[in-house]
Amino acid sequence: MRFHVHYGWVITAASFVIGITAYGVYYAFTLFYPFLVDDFGWSRTAISGALSLGMLAYGTLALPIGWCVDRLGPRITIAMGGLLFGLGTFLGSRVTELWHIYALYGGLTAMGMGTAWAPLVSTISRWFVRRRGLAIGIGSIGGGTGTFLMAPLVSYLLVHYGWRQTYAIMGILSAALIIGAAMLMWRDPQSKNRGLPYGAEHDERQVPVPAALPAMGMSLNQAMRTRVFWIYLLMFGIWWFGGGPSSMSNWPRSFWRKALTSVWPRGR
């Protein structure tokens, strides 16, 4: 018997890899704090400001990135984001001034991070009718999982190779993983000639569309006139206001750093 996997699950797995890589590497920045403090004498407050700027930047970039996904598709958009993210991380190995950190985390890597959530969710949604919530959950959980799973790898590299080489290694690795996974991303089943979305019993294009929801989707101006848009905006705003700082917390990094440095002395 031939085992068949709907391509929607490939899209979900690729999204999971992208989330793990981008969020895991980005938020592992806190592991670099003691090394940067020791080498340059910068305060932790000054260094952490770069990550705060980055979160603001990649949130602001959501609109232009959404435009890119609509025009260029998820493959090109996410691949370009992976290239920028990897380059920004790699250039961390060349940092000599505090403003370099702000330029990288608030610029290049922030642009790359902008492609690591919304394009994934919108693409997964087009590939599923049944189990759409499950698929989006699997694809999105990579972000939270990555912040924990990438920490031991980064800690190991910091202990054995120093922070500059660690930045270079993680830049190359993250670019390869994100771009590689992006090559598996297709806008919808029609663009891949894969038939219907998972669980669709007939072509959804034949289903009568309510007048309130045009077949080609709403424009931004139309969406802003609906109550649902503002409810979602408020909901995500409150979530990020409360959840964002916890994403920047040190607990997973501190856990792995203490675990690893208890076995291996800290090296440079």
ABEGO torsion letter per residue (X at the ends): XBBBBBAAAAAAAAAAAAAAAAAAAAAAAAAAAAAAAAAAGBBAAAAAAAAAAAAAAAAAAAAAAAAAAAAAEAAAAAAAAAAAAAAAAAAAAABABAAAAAAAAABAAAAAAAAAAAAAAAAAAAABABGAAAAAAAAAAAAAAAAAAAAAAAAAAAAAAEAAAAAAAAAAAAAAAAAAAAAABBABAAAAGAEBBBGBABBAAABBBBAABBAAEBBAAAAAABAAAAAAAAAAAAAAAAAAAAAABAAAAAAAAAAAAAABBBBX
